[in-house]
C-alpha cells in the first residue's frame, strides 16, 4: 500500500513500533500489530523463518513502491510493516498518473520474489518449507488481494493506469490510420497527376487537353457544361 501522509495523527499510529534499519535510505518501521499476522501463518505459526520471510516480503513490497516514488521525483518518508500489511509513506508525486505507476511497484516487487523463489524451487534448490510457503503461497494470495480495486488497496489506483494506457494506444492507432489514409490519398493524387502529364504529352489540340484535365480534376470542360 502506498500513501501520502496527511497529518500528524497518521504518524501517531506508529508509537508502538521500532525502526531497526533503513533500506536504500528509506526508514523501515515495524509495528507491534505485525505479530497478529505472524501468528496466523499456519501451519508455520511459530516458525521464525516464516515470520522473517513474511516481514521481508512486505518490506520488499513497500520498497517496490519506494523505488517508483523516487523515479517519479518524489521522496519516501518511511516504509512500514504492520498488522494490515504495510505502507509506503511518500510526498512529492504530483501527477495522478505518477500515483498510479507507484501503485504497481509493490505487486511487481512481490511478483519478482515469486518468480525467483519459484525458479529455485523448480530447480530443486533446497529451500526451507516455511520460506517456500510464504514466498510462494502467501505471496501469491497477497498479490491477488492487493490488486482488488477497492481503496485503500493498490488495485484502486493501479488498474486505472492500464485503462489510461489503453486509451492512448487507441488514439495512437487512430492517428496512424488517419496518417496512412492521407498518405494513400496523396499517392493516388500523385499517380493521377503523373498519368495526366503523360497524357498531356500526347494531346494534339486544346479540347483534348481540357478532357485530360477534367478527367484528373473532376471539373467538367466548357463543352460538357
Secondary structure by P-SEA (a helix, b strand, c coil): cccccccccccccccccccccccccbbbbbccaaaaaaaacccccccaaaaaaaaaaaaaaaaaaaaaaaaacccccbbbbcccbbbbbbcccccaaaaaaaaaaaaaaaaaaaaaaaaaaaacccccaaaaaaacaaaaaaaaaaacccccccccccaaaaaaaaaaaaaaaaaaaaaaaaaaaaaaaaaaaaaaaaaaaacccaaaaaaaaaaaacccccccc
